[in-house]
């Protein structure tokens, strides 16, 4: 810890607090981490940094124990080596994870990488290289309040933000073309969303259960294909705004016939 010669990459911080068996599933209080519990976890020491299930087992050599135990588990993880991908299941169900900063060279977030991290509130992307967002990546992140999908991402996959009931703000990157089934299912706090110009497909149930969703703005110059009940169980006053030049095309498209009374021009 005291002799770092070079920190090549930005810091990835995980704040973890020990869970006791009597907490009954309640939120974990954010811990104050004493200096002697800060843990240097160097990715280069592993065969595959952030490989599948990297944090599913205890890393006893570094005194990092994700599960509640007498051995402790409080600490901070600092990556000193290149991290290019958050692999599948990497932080799955780490309920003590509060915030995380993804280093500048991360290019992908794997399948279910943060699924079940119910206390995860903030995800900071320190770089702009992410091009892949895995299925179920943030499923069940009940405390996550906002997220910016990078411009390099082409697809928002199935269940990507399923059940993120505190998600209030989502920015969909300009490179996104497809938003797949149930991507934002159950995001009950989401009030508005802008669908950028390149999006051509909204999947089945993709915004189903977004009970506070009042406004959707679609920017593209073609009619977006839409799956079954994409906006079911949204706010009763939901308005879907499309470019004025495209309004009649939407109204004539059979895929949009369930939303005729909600379609309005942007201008």
Steps between C-alpha positions, in 0.01 A plus 500: 500500500784740587726423205286550192740595224240595249125510491431455131129503515226683682388377834217252529343537842264263671364597838400191692362453849460177692147359499374341818253219485240704685462786256196340341586627151498869598730752336864488596635815670786659309822416688796711599805301391806515727839517332603158620208343318580643157596212277719513190360254248723496194327363192824378342534243778202314359499284191193680370425836661129534566436156359166325537415478868812690606335613822280200563765342725684654792841647429647400834856607420379858481258469790209589271195295592183596312277301732430581864737306719716522807796567271368844416461637151517877517738661259575675178621335181748695291604375158851597403513303175310516170136404530336461161178321589265443790432133443180300534378469861798702624308683774176305496300539822769701679241670718772700677598678180401867519691680225742399228730686262575306182857567378572685178589192294195289581338411168226261608266421787423131497181302551353543850814685606313703763173306519352499847719781636197648673693774684698620197416869467754643259700369204760740365650434158846655503563429131312491171605160365203287601338338197329200658234481769413144598160345561368554855799726565325708767193287565366551850718801582216646703691807625656610170368848424659591169711356221654623177516242222818588307479608137706197394236252615282368216248290693329521836443129558220310668452563871788751503331724760217268601358590839711812554212657687692812611630586153388858432729603217626293208703644214498274195813549293486623142637171366219283634294332226300237690338499843409139569230321700439614859810717494337752738221282637387614843700824510223653705669836566587581140305813399626575151726352238644620171541247221789624282498521125668169419260278696290286266351241737336494844449146623216320674413646841812718488343774717223291655437589862659845482215640705628858509597521133315804368695597191690319227672704230597316180750689285544276196385578146339161445225310680656298781398133504338418830436171676203378699379723786823699506335772710253296701436610860660839450352823636142566396605833349787359295573706187716366217647782294632442147628739230204691357589385147468138616183528705260373231734214414489387863122528509468284188742234622317199645775438754411832662121467496489443877656842557305720259356712779846556647684610186584868480742708288828614655458852364 
